[in-house]
Amino acid sequence: MKNSILAYLFACLLLQACDSNSEKTSSSPTISVSAPEKGFIYLDGQFTGYSTPADLKVTQGDHVVGVATEGSKEYFRRELHIDENVDIKMTAADKPAPKVWKALWLGVQEVTGSTQSGHCSSVFSKEELDAGYDFFMWSIEKQFEPFSFHTTKWEVERKDITVPVELHKTSSNWFTLEPDALTELVPEIKPGAYDVVFVFWRESDGTCSFKSPYFGLAWTDPLNEPIKTGYVTIKFDAGDNIQDNINWYKENDPGVWVHEWLHTVGETYFQNRGERMPEKGGDGLVLHAAEKYHYTYPWMDWYSDFMSGQVKDLASPSTYCGIGPEAFLQMSLRESALQQ
C-alpha cells in the first residue's frame, strides 16, 4: 500500500512537471513569417530588425504582424491571437487600404514686401508655378508614398493665388509667408480639411530680393495652431530657369519637400500619439538629428528610415524608432484635428 501511494505521488509530480514545462513553452510560441517577396517584419507596429522569411518568438495573446516589402514598397498586415506556433504567409488579401492624407498646394503668383531698397514684388508666371507643382508631385510619388510603404495615399488639391500677398519680416530679417496672410484668401483652410498646406512663392525677381537663409519653414506643432493643419512655406530661388534649379534639387537634394512635411508630423504629432521617435538634434528638432544617428547628406536614407520606423535606437541598437506603417494607418493629422 505504501509503495502504491509513493508511485501515485511520483506520477503526480511528473505530470505537474510536464504541465509546467508545457505552459512555459506555450507562453512563447514561434511565428514563422513569410511574404510574396523579401520584406521587413513588424510586430505590434515596431520594426523587429528581421526580414522574411524568419521565425520569431512572441508572447501569447493578440498581436499585429506586418511585413513591409523591400522591392515593391508594399505593406501587409494581419491581426491574430497567438496561443501556439503558427505559420503566417502574407498574401494580397493581407494588404490594407492606405490611409488618405490630404495636401493643399498653394502657388502664389506675387509676393510683396519692404526691402532695404524699398517696397517691391517677386512674381511667378503660370508656367513656373506649374513646374513647382510638378516638382512637388514628383516628391509625392518618389518619397511620400513609398517611404510609408504605400500605407499613405496622398490626395493633392492645387490652388493658385493671383492677388499679391504681403510677406512678413521677422526680427531676424527673414521674409516669411504666414498662415494668417492666406486664410482669408483661402477660406477652405480650416481644421479637418487638410493634413498639410504647402505654400510656394518666389524668392527673388530681378532687383527685388527676399532672400533668407532657408529653403522652407514648417510649423512643428500643427494641432496647437489656429488652423490645426500642417503648414509649410517654400521660398524657391527660380533663377533664370526654374526647371534647371528644380533639376539641381532632384539630383543633389531631392528630399526637400518631404523634409519640410516631416517637421509637421515628426516633432510633436506622432510623439503625442505614443510613437517612439528619435531623440532631438542639437537645435531641438527631431528631424535635424540625422548626423547624431550617423546618417549623411542628402539624408534620403534618414527620411526613409524615419518614416518606416527603422532608425536604430542610440541606447539599444536592437530596438528601432520612427513613425512606421501602422502609425500612418491609424489616424491622419486632419482626423486628429476633427477629434479635438
C-alpha positions as YAML, in Angstrom:
chain: A
units: angstrom
residues:
- id: 1
  name: MET
  ca: [0.00, 0.00, 0.00]
- id: 2
  name: LYS
  ca: [2.84, 2.35, 0.92]
- id: 3
  name: ASN
  ca: [4.58, 1.61, -2.39]
- id: 4
  name: SER
  ca: [1.35, 2.33, -4.29]
- id: 5
  name: ILE
  ca: [0.96, 5.73, -2.60]
- id: 6
  name: LEU
  ca: [4.57, 6.64, -3.38]
- id: 7
  name: ALA
  ca: [4.12, 5.61, -7.01]
- id: 8
  name: TYR
  ca: [0.96, 7.73, -7.24]
- id: 9
  name: LEU
  ca: [2.69, 10.78, -5.76]
- id: 10
  name: PHE
  ca: [5.65, 10.34, -8.11]
- id: 11
  name: ALA
  ca: [3.33, 10.17, -11.12]
- id: 12
  name: CYS
  ca: [1.56, 13.35, -10.00]
- id: 13
  name: LEU
  ca: [4.85, 15.16, -9.65]
- id: 14
  name: LEU
  ca: [5.87, 14.06, -13.16]
- id: 15
  name: LEU
  ca: [2.52, 15.23, -14.55]
- id: 16
  name: GLN
  ca: [2.85, 18.62, -12.85]
- id: 17
  name: ALA
  ca: [6.39, 18.99, -14.19]
- id: 18
  name: CYS
  ca: [5.23, 18.17, -17.71]
- id: 19
  name: ASP
  ca: [2.32, 20.60, -17.44]
- id: 20
  name: SER
  ca: [4.66, 23.28, -16.11]
- id: 21
  name: ASN
  ca: [7.14, 22.80, -18.98]
- id: 22
  name: SER
  ca: [4.28, 22.76, -21.50]
- id: 23
  name: GLU
  ca: [2.90, 26.02, -20.10]
- id: 24
  name: LYS
  ca: [6.36, 27.60, -20.18]
- id: 25
  name: THR
  ca: [6.87, 26.58, -23.81]
- id: 26
  name: SER
  ca: [3.44, 27.70, -24.97]
- id: 27
  name: SER
  ca: [3.86, 31.13, -23.33]
- id: 28
  name: SER
  ca: [6.47, 31.95, -26.02]
- id: 29
  name: PRO
  ca: [5.14, 30.49, -29.25]
- id: 30
  name: THR
  ca: [7.05, 30.84, -32.51]
- id: 31
  name: ILE
  ca: [5.64, 32.62, -35.54]
- id: 32
  name: SER
  ca: [7.10, 31.80, -38.95]
- id: 33
  name: VAL
  ca: [6.60, 34.84, -41.20]
- id: 34
  name: SER
  ca: [6.87, 34.90, -44.98]
- id: 35
  name: ALA
  ca: [5.65, 37.19, -47.76]
- id: 36
  name: PRO
  ca: [5.42, 37.25, -51.57]
- id: 37
  name: GLU
  ca: [8.85, 38.92, -51.62]
- id: 38
  name: LYS
  ca: [11.57, 39.79, -49.12]
- id: 39
  name: GLY
  ca: [10.27, 42.21, -46.53]
- id: 40
  name: PHE
  ca: [10.88, 43.79, -43.13]
- id: 41
  name: ILE
  ca: [8.93, 42.26, -40.25]
- id: 42
  name: TYR
  ca: [6.98, 44.42, -37.79]
- id: 43
  name: LEU
  ca: [5.37, 43.26, -34.56]
- id: 44
  name: ASP
  ca: [2.69, 45.43, -32.97]
- id: 45
  name: GLY
  ca: [3.83, 48.40, -35.02]
- id: 46
  name: GLN
  ca: [7.53, 48.12, -34.17]
- id: 47
  name: PHE
  ca: [10.23, 47.04, -36.59]
- id: 48
  name: THR
  ca: [11.81, 43.82, -35.30]
- id: 49
  name: GLY
  ca: [15.08, 44.04, -37.22]
- id: 50
  name: TYR
  ca: [14.21, 40.78, -39.04]
- id: 51
  name: SER
  ca: [13.42, 40.18, -42.69]
- id: 52
  name: THR
  ca: [11.28, 37.45, -44.22]
- id: 53
  name: PRO
  ca: [11.39, 34.55, -44.06]
- id: 54
  name: ALA
  ca: [12.08, 34.39, -40.34]
- id: 55
  name: ASP
  ca: [10.96, 32.74, -37.10]
- id: 56
  name: LEU
  ca: [10.19, 34.98, -34.13]
- id: 57
  name: LYS
  ca: [9.32, 34.21, -30.52]
- id: 58
  name: VAL
  ca: [6.28, 36.14, -29.29]
- id: 59
  name: THR
  ca: [4.20, 36.22, -26.15]
- id: 60
  name: GLN
  ca: [0.77, 34.62, -26.05]
- id: 61
  name: GLY
  ca: [-2.05, 36.99, -26.86]
- id: 62
  name: ASP
  ca: [-3.24, 39.44, -29.50]
- id: 63
  name: HIS
  ca: [-0.67, 40.74, -31.98]
- id: 64
  name: VAL
  ca: [-0.39, 42.67, -35.23]
- id: 65
  name: VAL
  ca: [2.19, 41.15, -37.56]
- id: 66
  name: GLY
  ca: [3.28, 43.26, -40.51]
- id: 67
  name: VAL
  ca: [5.64, 42.89, -43.45]
- id: 68
  name: ALA
  ca: [6.93, 45.84, -45.50]
- id: 69
  name: THR
  ca: [8.36, 44.62, -48.78]
- id: 70
  name: GLU
  ca: [11.80, 45.81, -49.74]
- id: 71
  name: GLY
  ca: [11.28, 45.97, -53.50]
- id: 72
  name: SER
  ca: [7.68, 46.97, -54.22]
- id: 73
  name: LYS
  ca: [7.35, 49.08, -51.04]
- id: 74
  name: GLU
  ca: [4.03, 47.49, -50.06]
- id: 75
  name: TYR
  ca: [2.76, 46.68, -46.58]
- id: 76
  name: PHE
  ca: [0.96, 43.53, -45.44]
- id: 77
  name: ARG
  ca: [-0.56, 43.07, -42.01]
- id: 78
  name: ARG
  ca: [-2.52, 40.51, -40.07]
- id: 79
  name: GLU
  ca: [-4.19, 40.78, -36.66]
- id: 80
  name: LEU
  ca: [-4.36, 37.48, -34.81]
- id: 81
  name: HIS
  ca: [-4.48, 35.83, -31.41]
- id: 82
  name: ILE
  ca: [-1.44, 33.62, -30.89]
- id: 83
  name: ASP
  ca: [-1.50, 30.71, -28.43]
- id: 84
  name: GLU
  ca: [0.80, 28.31, -30.24]
- id: 85
  name: ASN
  ca: [3.33, 28.09, -33.05]
- id: 86
  name: VAL
  ca: [1.90, 29.38, -36.32]
- id: 87
  name: ASP
  ca: [2.92, 29.95, -39.95]
- id: 88
  name: ILE
  ca: [1.99, 33.40, -41.25]
- id: 89
  name: LYS
  ca: [2.16, 33.60, -45.02]
- id: 90
  name: MET
  ca: [1.21, 37.07, -46.18]
- id: 91
  name: THR
  ca: [-0.85, 37.32, -49.37]
- id: 92
  name: ALA
  ca: [-2.56, 40.08, -51.33]
- id: 93
  name: ALA
  ca: [-5.56, 39.68, -49.02]
- id: 94
  name: ASP
  ca: [-3.41, 40.99, -46.15]
- id: 95
  name: LYS
  ca: [-2.66, 44.33, -47.83]
- id: 96
  name: PRO
  ca: [-4.66, 47.08, -46.10]
- id: 97
  name: ALA
  ca: [-6.26, 50.02, -47.84]
- id: 98
  name: PRO
  ca: [-3.94, 53.03, -47.48]
- id: 99
  name: LYS
  ca: [-4.85, 55.93, -45.23]
- id: 100
  name: VAL
  ca: [-5.75, 59.01, -47.27]
- id: 101
  name: TRP
  ca: [-3.70, 62.09, -46.38]
- id: 102
  name: LYS
  ca: [-4.72, 65.38, -47.96]
- id: 103
  name: ALA
  ca: [-2.49, 68.24, -49.04]
- id: 104
  name: LEU
  ca: [-3.31, 71.70, -50.34]
- id: 105
  name: TRP
  ca: [-0.64, 73.15, -52.64]
- id: 106
  name: LEU
  ca: [-0.84, 76.92, -52.99]
- id: 107
  name: GLY
  ca: [1.04, 78.60, -55.81]
- id: 108
  name: VAL
  ca: [1.48, 82.29, -55.04]
- id: 109
  name: GLN
  ca: [1.93, 84.32, -58.20]
- id: 110
  name: GLU
  ca: [3.11, 87.52, -56.50]
- id: 111
  name: VAL
  ca: [4.58, 88.32, -53.10]
- id: 112
  name: THR
  ca: [5.36, 91.84, -51.93]
- id: 113
  name: GLY
  ca: [7.42, 93.24, -49.10]
- id: 114
  name: SER
  ca: [9.65, 96.03, -47.86]
- id: 115
  name: THR
  ca: [13.34, 95.50, -48.52]
- id: 116
  name: GLN
  ca: [16.35, 97.73, -47.95]
- id: 117
  name: SER
  ca: [15.92, 99.03, -51.48]
- id: 118
  name: GLY
  ca: [12.22, 99.75, -50.94]
- id: 119
  name: HIS
  ca: [8.89, 98.02, -51.40]
- id: 120
  name: CYS
  ca: [8.90, 95.57, -54.31]
- id: 121
  name: SER
  ca: [7.34, 92.42, -55.73]
- id: 122
  name: SER
  ca: [8.53, 88.98, -56.83]
- id: 123
  name: VAL
  ca: [6.39, 87.22, -59.43]
- id: 124
  name: PHE
  ca: [5.98, 83.65, -60.69]
- id: 125
  name: SER
  ca: [4.50, 83.01, -64.11]
- id: 126
  name: LYS
  ca: [1.80, 80.36, -64.52]
- id: 127
  name: GLU
  ca: [4.35, 78.12, -66.25]
- id: 128
  name: GLU
  ca: [6.78, 78.48, -63.35]
- id: 129
  name: LEU
  ca: [4.08, 77.58, -60.86]
- id: 130
  name: ASP
  ca: [3.28, 74.53, -62.98]
- id: 131
  name: ALA
  ca: [6.94, 73.48, -62.76]
- id: 132
  name: GLY
  ca: [6.92, 73.91, -58.98]
- id: 133
  name: TYR
  ca: [3.75, 71.87, -58.63]
- id: 134
  name: ASP
  ca: [5.17, 69.09, -60.83]
- id: 135
  name: PHE
  ca: [8.27, 69.03, -58.61]
- id: 136
  name: PHE
  ca: [6.06, 68.58, -55.54]
- id: 137
  name: MET
  ca: [4.03, 65.78, -57.15]
- id: 138
  name: TRP
  ca: [7.27, 64.09, -58.17]
- id: 139
  name: SER
  ca: [8.23, 64.00, -54.48]
- id: 140
  name: ILE
  ca: [4.82, 62.58, -53.53]
- id: 141
  name: GLU
  ca: [5.38, 59.72, -55.98]
- id: 142
  name: LYS
  ca: [9.06, 59.11, -55.22]
- id: 143
  name: GLN
  ca: [9.17, 59.69, -51.44]
- id: 144
  name: PHE
  ca: [5.97, 60.49, -49.53]
- id: 145
  name: GLU
  ca: [4.12, 57.33, -50.54]
- id: 146
  name: PRO
  ca: [6.89, 54.71, -50.98]
- id: 147
  name: PHE
  ca: [8.71, 55.73, -47.77]
- id: 148
  name: SER
  ca: [5.48, 54.86, -45.92]
- id: 149
  name: PHE
  ca: [5.33, 51.55, -47.83]
- id: 150
  name: HIS
  ca: [2.21, 52.96, -49.51]
- id: 151
  name: THR
  ca: [0.25, 52.96, -46.27]
- id: 152
  name: THR
  ca: [-0.46, 56.58, -47.23]
- id: 153
  name: LYS
  ca: [-2.25, 57.74, -50.34]
- id: 154
  name: TRP
  ca: [-1.95, 61.45, -50.95]
- id: 155
  name: GLU
  ca: [-4.80, 63.45, -52.39]
- id: 156
  name: VAL
  ca: [-3.46, 66.81, -53.52]
- id: 157
  name: GLU
  ca: [-5.54, 69.88, -54.29]
- id: 158
  name: ARG
  ca: [-3.93, 72.82, -56.05]
- id: 159
  name: LYS
  ca: [-4.95, 76.46, -55.89]
- id: 160
  name: ASP
  ca: [-3.11, 79.44, -57.37]
- id: 161
  name: ILE
  ca: [-3.36, 82.80, -55.63]
- id: 162
  name: THR
  ca: [-3.47, 85.56, -58.23]
- id: 163
  name: VAL
  ca: [-3.60, 88.61, -55.93]
- id: 164
  name: PRO
  ca: [-0.40, 89.99, -54.32]
- id: 165
  name: VAL
  ca: [0.34, 88.60, -50.85]
- id: 166
  name: GLU
  ca: [2.32, 90.62, -48.31]
- id: 167
  name: LEU
  ca: [5.36, 88.93, -46.74]
- id: 168
  name: HIS
  ca: [6.15, 89.07, -43.04]
- id: 169
  name: LYS
  ca: [9.59, 90.24, -41.94]
- id: 170
  name: THR
  ca: [10.84, 88.65, -38.72]
- id: 171
  name: SER
  ca: [13.09, 90.25, -36.11]
- id: 172
  name: SER
  ca: [15.96, 88.35, -37.74]
- id: 173
  name: ASN
  ca: [15.11, 89.99, -41.07]
- id: 174
  name: TRP
  ca: [13.79, 86.75, -42.52]
- id: 175
  name: PHE
  ca: [10.96, 87.03, -45.01]
- id: 176
  name: THR
  ca: [8.16, 84.50, -44.44]
- id: 177
  name: LEU
  ca: [4.64, 83.91, -45.66]
- id: 178
  name: GLU
  ca: [2.49, 83.42, -42.57]
- id: 179
  name: PRO
  ca: [-0.72, 81.35, -42.38]
- id: 180
  name: ASP
  ca: [-2.89, 84.32, -41.44]
- id: 181
  name: ALA
  ca: [-1.90, 86.04, -44.70]
- id: 182
  name: LEU
  ca: [-3.61, 83.23, -46.59]
- id: 183
  name: THR
  ca: [-6.59, 82.06, -44.54]
- id: 184
  name: GLU
  ca: [-8.74, 85.00, -45.62]
- id: 185
  name: LEU
  ca: [-7.83, 84.37, -49.26]
- id: 186
  name: VAL
  ca: [-8.38, 80.60, -48.95]
- id: 187
  name: PRO
  ca: [-11.28, 80.01, -46.53]
- id: 188
  name: GLU
  ca: [-11.06, 76.27, -47.25]
- id: 189
  name: ILE
  ca: [-8.06, 76.15, -44.87]
- id: 190
  name: LYS
  ca: [-9.77, 75.05, -41.68]
- id: 191
  name: PRO
  ca: [-9.45, 72.25, -39.11]
- id: 192
  name: GLY
  ca: [-10.11, 68.83, -40.59]
- id: 193
  name: ALA
  ca: [-9.83, 69.91, -44.24]
- id: 194
  name: TYR
  ca: [-6.16, 69.15, -44.89]
- id: 195
  name: ASP
  ca: [-3.24, 67.38, -43.29]
- id: 196
  name: VAL
  ca: [-0.80, 69.97, -44.61]
- id: 197
  name: VAL
  ca: [-0.74, 73.18, -46.64]
- id: 198
  name: PHE
  ca: [2.28, 73.86, -48.85]
- id: 199
  name: VAL
  ca: [2.82, 77.44, -49.99]
- id: 200
  name: PHE
  ca: [5.18, 78.03, -52.94]
- id: 201
  name: TRP
  ca: [6.48, 81.54, -53.70]
- id: 202
  name: ARG
  ca: [9.37, 83.20, -55.48]
- id: 203
  name: GLU
  ca: [12.40, 84.30, -53.50]
- id: 204
  name: SER
  ca: [13.79, 86.90, -55.93]
- id: 205
  name: ASP
  ca: [12.80, 88.60, -59.14]
- id: 206
  name: GLY
  ca: [15.26, 90.92, -60.82]
- id: 207
  name: THR
  ca: [16.44, 93.50, -58.30]
- id: 208
  name: CYS
  ca: [13.69, 92.55, -55.82]
- id: 209
  name: SER
  ca: [15.11, 90.05, -53.33]
- id: 210
  name: PHE
  ca: [13.54, 88.37, -50.32]
- id: 211
  name: LYS
  ca: [16.49, 86.12, -49.65]
- id: 212
  name: SER
  ca: [16.61, 84.47, -46.22]
- id: 213
  name: PRO
  ca: [18.79, 81.53, -45.06]
- id: 214
  name: TYR
  ca: [16.22, 78.76, -45.58]
- id: 215
  name: PHE
  ca: [14.56, 76.75, -48.35]
- id: 216
  name: GLY
  ca: [11.38, 76.01, -46.43]
- id: 217
  name: LEU
  ca: [9.87, 76.59, -42.99]
- id: 218
  name: ALA
  ca: [7.43, 74.23, -41.30]
- id: 219
  name: TRP
  ca: [5.17, 74.76, -38.30]
- id: 220
  name: THR
  ca: [6.07, 71.92, -35.91]
- id: 221
  name: ASP
  ca: [3.01, 71.65, -33.64]
- id: 222
  name: PRO
  ca: [0.07, 71.92, -36.04]
- id: 223
  name: LEU
  ca: [-2.70, 70.86, -33.67]
- id: 224
  name: ASN
  ca: [-1.86, 73.83, -31.47]
- id: 225
  name: GLU
  ca: [-2.14, 76.25, -34.39]
- id: 226
  name: PRO
  ca: [-5.45, 78.04, -35.10]
- id: 227
  name: ILE
  ca: [-5.82, 76.24, -38.45]
- id: 228
  name: LYS
  ca: [-4.96, 72.84, -36.84]
- id: 229
  name: THR
  ca: [-3.23, 71.93, -40.09]
- id: 230
  name: GLY
  ca: [0.36, 71.27, -41.02]
- id: 231
  name: TYR
  ca: [1.81, 74.38, -42.65]
- id: 232
  name: VAL
  ca: [4.90, 74.68, -44.86]
- id: 233
  name: THR
  ca: [6.15, 77.75, -46.72]
- id: 234
  name: ILE
  ca: [8.60, 77.17, -49.56]
- id: 235
  name: LYS
  ca: [10.71, 80.11, -50.75]
- id: 236
  name: PHE
  ca: [12.09, 78.99, -54.09]
- id: 237
  name: ASP
  ca: [15.00, 80.51, -55.98]
- id: 238
  name: ALA
  ca: [13.85, 80.18, -59.59]
- id: 239
  name: GLY
  ca: [16.95, 81.85, -61.05]
- id: 240
  name: ASP
  ca: [17.00, 82.38, -64.80]
- id: 241
  name: ASN
  ca: [15.42, 78.98, -65.45]
- id: 242
  name: ILE
  ca: [13.24, 77.36, -62.78]
- id: 243
  name: GLN
  ca: [13.47, 73.90, -64.37]
- id: 244
  name: ASP
  ca: [17.27, 73.96, -64.17]
- id: 245
  name: ASN
  ca: [17.08, 74.71, -60.45]
- id: 246
  name: ILE
  ca: [14.45, 72.02, -59.91]
- id: 247
  name: ASN
  ca: [16.66, 69.51, -61.71]
- id: 248
  name: TRP
  ca: [19.55, 70.50, -59.43]
- id: 249
  name: TYR
  ca: [17.45, 69.65, -56.37]
- id: 250
  name: LYS
  ca: [16.31, 66.36, -57.87]
- id: 251
  name: GLU
  ca: [19.91, 65.33, -58.42]
- id: 252
  name: ASN
  ca: [21.53, 66.78, -55.29]
- id: 253
  name: ASP
  ca: [18.93, 67.34, -52.56]
- id: 254
  name: PRO
  ca: [15.77, 65.51, -53.64]
- id: 255
  name: GLY
  ca: [14.13, 65.28, -50.21]
- id: 256
  name: VAL
  ca: [13.40, 68.97, -49.63]
- id: 257
  name: TRP
  ca: [9.59, 68.62, -49.80]
- id: 258
  name: VAL
  ca: [9.34, 65.52, -47.62]
- id: 259
  name: HIS
  ca: [11.82, 67.08, -45.17]
- id: 260
  name: GLU
  ca: [9.54, 70.06, -44.52]
- id: 261
  name: TRP
  ca: [6.42, 67.91, -44.24]
- id: 262
  name: LEU
  ca: [8.11, 65.59, -41.74]
- id: 263
  name: HIS
  ca: [8.66, 68.57, -39.46]
- id: 264
  name: THR
  ca: [4.87, 68.97, -39.23]
- id: 265
  name: VAL
  ca: [4.32, 65.38, -38.01]
- id: 266
  name: GLY
  ca: [7.71, 64.27, -36.67]
- id: 267
  name: GLU
  ca: [8.32, 66.88, -33.98]
- id: 268
  name: THR
  ca: [5.19, 66.56, -31.80]
- id: 269
  name: TYR
  ca: [2.28, 64.90, -33.60]
- id: 270
  name: PHE
  ca: [3.37, 61.27, -33.62]
- id: 271
  name: GLN
  ca: [5.10, 61.64, -30.25]
- id: 272
  name: ASN
  ca: [1.78, 62.70, -28.77]
- id: 273
  name: ARG
  ca: [0.22, 59.63, -30.32]
- id: 274
  name: GLY
  ca: [2.65, 57.43, -28.41]
- id: 275
  name: GLU
  ca: [5.16, 56.58, -31.13]
- id: 276
  name: ARG
  ca: [8.78, 56.08, -30.14]
- id: 277
  name: MET
  ca: [10.67, 58.70, -32.13]
- id: 278
  name: PRO
  ca: [14.37, 59.59, -32.47]
- id: 279
  name: GLU
  ca: [15.99, 61.95, -30.00]
- id: 280
  name: LYS
  ca: [16.14, 65.67, -30.79]
- id: 281
  name: GLY
  ca: [19.08, 67.14, -32.64]
- id: 282
  name: GLY
  ca: [21.30, 69.89, -31.31]
- id: 283
  name: ASP
  ca: [18.86, 72.60, -32.38]
- id: 284
  name: GLY
  ca: [15.96, 70.92, -30.59]
- id: 285
  name: LEU
  ca: [14.36, 69.46, -33.73]
- id: 286
  name: VAL
  ca: [13.97, 65.70, -34.13]
- id: 287
  name: LEU
  ca: [14.28, 65.76, -37.91]
- id: 288
  name: HIS
  ca: [17.64, 67.52, -37.64]
- id: 289
  name: ALA
  ca: [19.17, 64.64, -35.66]
- id: 290
  name: ALA
  ca: [20.31, 62.73, -38.76]
- id: 291
  name: GLU
  ca: [24.04, 63.11, -38.09]
- id: 292
  name: LYS
  ca: [23.52, 62.12, -34.47]
- id: 293
  name: TYR
  ca: [22.22, 58.80, -35.83]
- id: 294
  name: HIS
  ca: [25.14, 58.54, -38.31]
- id: 295
  name: TYR
  ca: [23.22, 59.39, -41.48]
- id: 296
  name: THR
  ca: [24.81, 61.53, -44.20]
- id: 297
  name: TYR
  ca: [23.73, 64.18, -46.71]
- id: 298
  name: PRO
  ca: [21.45, 64.27, -48.67]
- id: 299
  name: TRP
  ca: [19.68, 62.33, -45.89]
- id: 300
  name: MET
  ca: [17.44, 60.18, -48.09]
- id: 301
  name: ASP
  ca: [18.11, 57.04, -46.01]
- id: 302
  name: TRP
  ca: [17.28, 59.09, -42.92]
- id: 303
  name: TYR
  ca: [13.90, 60.18, -44.31]
- id: 304
  name: SER
  ca: [13.13, 56.62, -45.41]
- id: 305
  name: ASP
  ca: [14.07, 55.05, -42.06]
- id: 306
  name: PHE
  ca: [12.38, 57.88, -40.14]
- id: 307
  name: MET
  ca: [9.10, 57.24, -41.95]
- id: 308
  name: SER
  ca: [9.36, 53.44, -41.79]
- id: 309
  name: GLY
  ca: [10.27, 53.28, -38.09]
- id: 310
  name: GLN
  ca: [13.67, 51.74, -38.86]
- id: 311
  name: VAL
  ca: [16.02, 54.20, -37.14]
- id: 312
  name: LYS
  ca: [18.27, 52.25, -34.76]
- id: 313
  name: ASP
  ca: [17.88, 53.45, -31.19]
- id: 314
  name: LEU
  ca: [21.07, 55.03, -29.87]
- id: 315
  name: ALA
  ca: [20.82, 53.36, -26.47]
- id: 316
  name: SER
  ca: [19.82, 49.94, -27.79]
- id: 317
  name: PRO
  ca: [20.79, 49.02, -31.37]
- id: 318
  name: SER
  ca: [18.39, 46.07, -31.27]
- id: 319
  name: THR
  ca: [15.40, 48.41, -30.99]
- id: 320
  name: TYR
  ca: [14.13, 50.90, -33.53]
- id: 321
  name: CYS
  ca: [12.26, 54.19, -33.60]
- id: 322
  name: GLY
  ca: [10.44, 56.39, -36.08]
- id: 323
  name: ILE
  ca: [6.90, 56.56, -37.40]
- id: 324
  name: GLY
  ca: [6.21, 53.21, -39.06]
- id: 325
  name: PRO
  ca: [3.44, 51.93, -41.34]
- id: 326
  name: GLU
  ca: [1.00, 51.04, -38.54]
- id: 327
  name: ALA
  ca: [1.13, 54.61, -37.22]
- id: 328
  name: PHE
  ca: [0.38, 56.01, -40.67]
- id: 329
  name: LEU
  ca: [-2.64, 53.72, -40.98]
- id: 330
  name: GLN
  ca: [-4.17, 54.69, -37.65]
- id: 331
  name: MET
  ca: [-5.10, 58.36, -37.96]
- id: 332
  name: SER
  ca: [-4.15, 61.26, -40.18]
- id: 333
  name: LEU
  ca: [-3.48, 64.69, -38.74]
- id: 334
  name: ARG
  ca: [-6.71, 66.15, -40.07]
- id: 335
  name: GLU
  ca: [-8.69, 63.32, -38.44]
- id: 336
  name: SER
  ca: [-6.99, 64.17, -35.15]
- id: 337
  name: ALA
  ca: [-7.93, 67.81, -35.65]
- id: 338
  name: LEU
  ca: [-11.59, 66.84, -36.06]
- id: 339
  name: GLN
  ca: [-11.44, 64.75, -32.89]
- id: 340
  name: GLN
  ca: [-10.01, 67.71, -30.99]
...
